[in-house]
Amino acid sequence: MTSSLRSLLNRIVRKGSLQITGADGRSEVFGDGSGEMITLRFTDAEAEQQLHADPQLKLAELYMDGRMVVEAGDIYQLLALIKSNTLSEDLTFGMIWRGLARYAASELRKLLPINRNRQNVAHHYDLSAKLFDLFLDADWQYSCGCFCPERISLDEAQVAKKRHIAAKLLLEEGQRVLEIGSGWGGMAMYLAESSRVTVDGITLSTEQLRVSRGRVDKRRLTDRVRFELQDYRTMKAAPYDRIVSVGMFEHVGRGNYAAFFRKAAEMLKDDGVMVLHSIGQPYPSRFNNPFIERYIFPGGYIPSLAEVLPAVEKAGLLVRDIEILPHHYARTLRLWRERFLARRTEAAALYDERFVRMWEFYLAGSEMAFTHENFFIFQMQLSKSNFAVPDNRDYIAERERALAAFDTNRPPLEKVIF
């Protein structure tokens, strides 16, 4: 093992058990011997040097490329071990200057008048629909489920999420709803069927648009649910009674929050209600995780509430309710990863083994953010009027009970059309 990597590991791994087999075939153990042993093997000395130089990015890339092999334990356990040990004083000079360079690049991107929204969305969401069918629930909900009670299935948790959001929207028959970031159509169809409203869903993914339109057509909801390839910033339409956005705000980018909420206020009636469901982090970040930025969600950013609320207030919107869901996404991500790996042969057939390892790392790293970095889900209810929402939260449970009766009798979802 190279001396530089040995020095880094001695500095970082104080708790737990990590065994490293270097490219020279020699093994060393780091940590205090507690917990389950995690074993790694490096295939070449250059991989060891690259990991020492830029662990934030190279840990993922070396795993993806098969140059760092996890032989005991799994990648989530490795990431959790590292995160549970890492302190700010563990940063090397190389890690600090790379962090500063990434911060500078992040600030520069915010100043460039280039719209890459369509390109960024396509990078992730225009992947084969068959890929997402490997691990999502029957309704293709690609956001956090609500595990209430804790041990319900993934499908049940996703129904509970839709039910919870629908209750907060205070929907009434005949209302017009705008969904910003409509995914594969499941939320829009649920709202239309459960509450007898009409829904306009917008997306920047051509693949999601194709699938969602096919689903709506098959379910015979085309008179009440419409999807368009549309950027929210250029929408021109009469104001809506309700607006909902689930799992899309993470792609807006912190430089665009003011514009997002100004447009939302423009598109919402004076007595309307909006519900925003998003991942949040406990404090602002200087720059995105370089692996996520390069390979998974380019241009994305996880907001802190401190960054979001000023933009809400400047847009003239009132915060009527904020709910924090701290652990539900960790369970969702764990189930997605288990389901994905159970069908890894099919995923590799769609792409290749490197892609499978990349997505395994993405799902494991995302779960770790919720279990070890205090990430959470927030649901923010907004309005323009102080009287658009009741002054107590009892109505949420009451409406959820009524929606649960609908869920019991709802016709089963059809197979997604590829």
C-alpha positions in Angstrom: 0.0 0.0 0.0 1.3 3.5 -0.8 2.4 5.5 2.2 0.2 8.4 1.4 -3.0 6.3 1.5 -1.8 4.6 4.7 -1.3 8.0 6.3 -4.8 9.1 5.2 -6.5 6.0 6.6 -4.6 6.2 9.9 -5.8 9.7 10.3 -9.5 9.0 9.4 -10.4 5.5 10.5 -10.3 5.6 14.3 -13.5 3.6 15.0 -14.6 0.4 13.3 -12.7 -2.2 11.3 -11.4 -1.6 7.8 -9.0 -4.1 6.1 -7.2 -2.9 3.0 -5.3 -5.1 0.6 -3.0 -3.0 -1.5 -1.9 -3.6 -5.1 1.2 -5.2 -3.7 -0.9 -8.0 -2.1 -0.2 -6.9 1.5 -3.1 -6.4 3.9 -3.4 -3.9 6.8 -6.3 -3.3 9.3 -7.3 0.2 10.4 -9.6 1.2 13.2 -10.2 0.0 16.8 -11.5 -3.5 15.8 -15.1 -2.7 16.7 -18.0 -3.6 14.4 -18.2 -5.7 11.3 -15.0 -5.9 9.3 -15.1 -4.2 5.9 -12.5 -5.4 3.4 -11.3 -3.6 0.3 -8.8 -4.5 -2.3 -7.0 -2.2 -4.8 -6.0 -3.5 -8.1 -3.2 -1.1 -8.9 -1.0 1.3 -7.0 -2.2 4.3 -9.1 -5.7 3.8 -7.7 -4.3 4.1 -4.2 -2.6 7.4 -5.1 -5.7 8.8 -6.8 -7.8 8.0 -3.7 -5.4 9.8 -1.4 -5.3 12.8 -3.8 -9.1 13.3 -4.2 -11.2 10.9 -2.0 -14.4 12.8 -2.6 -14.5 11.9 -6.2 -12.1 9.0 -6.6 -13.8 6.7 -4.0 -16.8 6.5 -6.3 -14.8 6.4 -9.6 -12.5 3.7 -8.4 -15.4 1.6 -7.2 -17.3 2.2 -10.5 -14.2 1.2 -12.5 -13.6 -2.0 -10.5 -10.2 -0.7 -9.3 -11.3 -0.7 -5.7 -13.2 -4.0 -4.9 -15.4 -4.4 -1.8 -14.7 -8.0 -0.7 -16.5 -8.0 2.7 -19.4 -5.7 3.6 -20.9 -3.4 1.1 -20.4 0.1 -0.3 -23.0 1.6 2.1 -21.2 0.2 5.1 -17.9 1.6 3.8 -19.4 5.1 3.3 -21.1 5.0 6.7 -17.8 3.9 8.3 -15.9 6.8 6.7 -18.6 9.4 7.6 -18.9 8.3 11.2 -15.1 8.9 11.5 -14.5 12.0 9.5 -13.7 15.3 11.2 -12.8 18.6 9.7 -9.2 18.3 10.9 -8.9 15.1 8.8 -8.8 17.1 5.6 -5.5 17.1 3.7 -4.0 20.0 1.8 -5.0 18.4 -1.5 -8.6 17.9 -0.3 -8.8 21.5 0.9 -7.6 23.0 -2.4 -9.8 20.8 -4.5 -12.7 21.8 -2.3 -11.9 25.5 -2.9 -11.6 24.9 -6.6 -15.0 23.2 -6.7 -16.5 26.0 -4.7 -15.1 28.6 -7.2 -16.5 26.5 -10.1 -19.9 26.3 -8.5 -20.0 30.1 -8.0 -18.9 30.7 -11.6 -21.7 28.4 -13.0 -24.2 30.5 -11.2 -23.0 33.6 -13.1 -23.2 32.0 -16.6 -26.3 32.9 -18.6 -26.6 29.4 -19.9 -29.8 27.3 -19.6 -28.8 23.7 -19.2 -32.0 22.5 -17.5 -33.1 20.3 -20.4 -29.6 18.8 -20.7 -29.3 18.2 -17.0 -32.7 16.5 -16.8 -32.0 14.3 -19.8 -28.8 13.1 -18.2 -30.7 11.2 -15.5 -34.4 11.0 -16.4 -34.0 10.1 -20.1 -32.3 6.8 -19.2 -34.2 3.7 -20.3 -37.6 3.4 -18.6 -36.8 -0.3 -18.1 -34.0 0.8 -15.6 -36.5 2.5 -13.2 -38.9 -0.4 -13.6 -36.3 -2.6 -11.9 -36.6 -1.0 -8.5 -39.4 1.5 -8.2 -42.9 0.7 -6.8 -45.9 -0.1 -9.1 -46.7 3.6 -9.6 -43.1 4.6 -10.4 -42.8 7.1 -7.5 -39.2 8.4 -7.6 -39.3 10.3 -4.3 -39.5 9.5 -0.6 -42.3 7.3 0.6 -44.0 7.8 3.9 -43.5 4.8 6.2 -46.4 5.2 8.6 -46.3 2.7 10.2 -42.6 2.0 9.8 -42.7 -1.6 8.5 -45.2 -1.2 5.6 -44.0 -2.1 2.1 -42.5 0.3 -0.5 -45.8 0.3 -2.5 -47.8 1.1 0.6 -45.4 3.9 1.7 -45.7 5.5 -1.7 -49.4 5.4 -1.6 -49.2 7.0 1.9 -47.0 9.7 0.5 -49.5 10.6 -2.3 -52.3 10.5 0.2 -50.5 12.8 2.6 -49.7 15.4 -0.1 -53.2 15.2 -1.5 -54.6 16.0 2.0 -52.4 19.0 2.4 -53.5 20.4 -1.0 -57.1 20.7 0.2 -58.4 19.6 -3.2 -62.0 20.2 -4.2 -63.8 18.7 -7.2 -63.3 20.6 -10.4 -60.2 22.4 -9.4 -57.3 22.9 -11.8 -53.9 21.6 -10.5 -50.4 22.3 -11.9 -47.7 19.7 -11.2 -44.2 21.0 -11.7 -42.0 18.0 -12.4 -44.6 15.4 -13.2 -42.3 12.3 -13.4 -43.9 9.2 -14.8 -47.4 10.5 -14.1 -48.4 8.7 -10.9 -49.1 11.7 -8.7 -51.2 13.5 -11.4 -53.3 10.4 -12.0 -53.8 9.9 -8.2 -55.0 13.4 -7.7 -57.3 13.3 -10.7 -58.9 10.0 -9.6 -59.0 10.5 -5.9 -60.2 14.2 -5.9 -61.9 14.6 -9.3 -59.7 17.5 -10.4 -57.9 18.2 -13.6 -54.1 18.2 -13.7 -51.5 19.7 -16.0 -48.2 18.1 -15.5 -44.9 19.5 -16.9 -41.5 17.9 -17.3 -38.3 18.4 -19.2 -37.7 14.6 -19.8 -38.9 13.3 -23.1 -38.8 9.7 -21.7 -40.9 10.6 -18.8 -43.3 12.4 -21.0 -43.7 9.4 -23.3 -44.3 7.0 -20.4 -46.7 9.3 -18.5 -48.8 10.0 -21.6 -49.0 6.3 -22.4 -50.1 5.5 -18.8 -52.8 8.2 -18.9 -54.1 7.0 -22.2 -54.3 3.5 -21.0 -56.1 4.6 -17.8 -58.5 6.7 -19.9 -57.8 9.9 -18.0 -56.8 12.1 -21.0 -59.8 14.4 -20.4 -58.5 15.2 -16.9 -54.7 14.7 -17.0 -52.4 16.3 -19.5 -48.6 16.3 -19.7 -46.4 18.7 -21.6 -42.6 19.1 -22.3 -42.4 22.5 -20.6 -40.0 24.6 -18.6 -41.9 26.1 -15.6 -40.1 29.4 -16.2 -41.7 30.1 -19.6 -45.3 29.0 -18.7 -48.1 31.3 -19.8 -51.4 30.2 -18.4 -54.3 31.3 -16.2 -53.6 30.8 -12.5 -54.2 27.4 -10.9 -56.2 26.5 -7.8 -53.4 24.2 -6.6 -49.8 23.7 -7.4 -47.8 20.6 -6.4 -44.1 19.8 -6.9 -42.6 16.6 -5.6 -38.9 15.8 -5.9 -38.2 18.5 -8.6 -37.0 21.4 -6.4 -33.6 19.7 -5.9 -32.9 20.4 -9.6 -33.8 24.1 -9.6 -30.4 25.3 -8.3 -29.9 27.8 -5.5 -29.3 30.6 -7.9 -32.9 30.2 -9.2 -35.0 30.0 -6.1 -36.3 33.5 -6.4 -37.4 32.9 -9.9 -39.0 29.6 -9.0 -41.2 31.1 -6.3 -42.0 34.2 -8.3 -43.3 32.0 -11.1 -45.2 29.8 -8.5 -46.9 32.9 -7.1 -47.8 34.1 -10.6 -49.3 30.7 -11.5 -51.3 30.4 -8.2 -54.7 31.9 -7.6 -55.1 34.4 -4.7 -56.9 31.7 -2.6 -54.8 28.9 -3.9 -52.6 26.4 -2.1 -49.2 25.0 -3.1 -47.3 22.0 -1.6 -43.6 21.6 -2.2 -41.9 18.3 -1.3 -38.1 18.3 -1.4 -34.9 16.9 0.1 -33.3 19.3 2.5 -29.9 19.5 4.2 -29.3 21.0 7.7 -27.1 23.9 6.4 -26.0 25.4 3.1 -23.3 23.6 1.2 -20.4 25.3 -0.6 -20.5 23.0 -3.5 -22.2 19.8 -4.7 -20.8 16.3 -4.1 -18.5 15.9 -7.1 -19.6 12.4 -7.9 -23.3 13.4 -7.9 -22.6 16.5 -9.9 -20.6 14.7 -12.6 -22.4 11.3 -12.9 -25.9 11.5 -11.4 -27.6 14.9 -11.1 -25.6 17.6 -12.9 -26.7 21.1 -11.9 -28.7 19.8 -8.9 -28.4 21.2 -5.4 -30.0 20.1 -2.1 -31.3 23.2 -0.3 -31.3 24.2 3.3 -34.5 25.8 4.6 -32.4 28.9 5.4 -31.8 29.3 1.6 -35.4 28.6 0.6 -37.4 30.8 3.0 -36.1 34.2 2.0 -37.1 33.4 -1.6 -40.5 32.3 -0.5 -41.1 35.5 1.4 -39.8 37.8 -1.4 -42.3 36.2 -3.8 -45.1 37.2 -1.5 -46.0 33.7 -0.5 -47.0 32.7 3.0 -45.7 29.6 4.7 -48.7 27.9 6.2 -47.1 24.6 7.2 -43.7 22.9 7.2 -43.3 19.3 8.0 -39.9 17.5 8.4 -39.6 13.8 7.6 -36.1 12.9 8.8 -35.9 9.1 8.2 -38.4 8.1 5.6 -36.0 8.6 2.6 -33.3 6.4 4.2 -35.8 3.5 4.3 -37.0 4.3 0.7 -33.4 4.3 -0.6 -32.5 1.1 1.2 -35.4 -0.7 -0.4 -34.6 0.8 -3.9 -31.0 -0.4 -3.5 -32.0 -3.9 -2.4 -34.5 -4.2 -5.3 -32.0 -2.8 -7.8 -29.2 -5.2 -6.7 -31.6 -8.1 -6.8 -32.0 -7.4 -10.5 -28.4 -6.3 -11.2 -28.0 -8.8 -14.1 -30.9 -7.1 -15.9 -29.5 -3.6 -15.2 -26.1 -4.7 -16.5 -27.8 -6.0 -19.6 -29.4 -2.6 -20.2 -26.1 -0.8 -19.7 -23.0 -2.5 -18.2 -21.4 -3.5 -14.9 -19.7 -0.1 -14.4 -23.2 1.5 -14.7 -24.5 -0.9 -12.1 -21.7 -0.1 -9.6 -22.3 3.6 -10.3 -25.9 3.4 -9.4 -25.2 1.2 -6.4 -22.8 3.9 -5.1 -25.4 6.6 -5.8 -28.2 4.8 -3.9 -25.9 3.9 -1.0 -24.4 7.4 -0.8 -27.9 8.9 -0.9 -29.0 6.7 2.0 -25.9 7.5 4.0 -26.7 11.3 3.6 -30.0 10.6 5.6 -28.5 8.3 8.1 -25.2 10.1 8.8 -25.4 13.7 7.5 -28.8 14.8 8.8 -30.5 15.2 5.5 -34.3 15.2 5.6 -37.5 15.7 3.6 -39.5 18.8 4.0 -43.0 19.4 2.8 -43.8 23.1 2.7 -47.4 24.3 2.3 -47.7 27.8 0.7 -50.5 30.2 -0.1 -51.1 33.9 -0.8 -54.0 34.2 1.7 -54.0 33.8 5.4 -57.4 32.1 5.1 -56.6 29.5 2.4 -55.7 26.8 4.9 -57.4 25.9 8.2 -55.7 27.2 11.4 -55.2 23.7 12.8 -53.8 20.5 11.2 -56.7 18.2 12.0 -57.9 18.4 8.5 -54.8 16.5 7.2 -55.7 13.3 9.2 -59.4 13.7 8.3 -58.7 13.9 4.6 -56.2 11.1 4.7 -58.9 8.8 6.2 -61.2 9.7 3.4 -58.5 9.1 0.8 -57.6 5.8 2.4 -61.1 4.6 1.6 -60.6 5.6 -2.0 -57.2 3.7 -2.0 -58.9 0.5 -0.9 -61.2 0.6 -3.9 -59.0 2.1 -6.5 -58.5 -0.1 -9.6 -55.0 -1.6 -9.8 -52.4 0.2 -11.7 -51.6 -1.1 -15.2 -48.2 -2.3 -16.3 -46.0 0.6 -17.4 -45.7 1.0 -21.2 -42.2 0.9 -22.5 
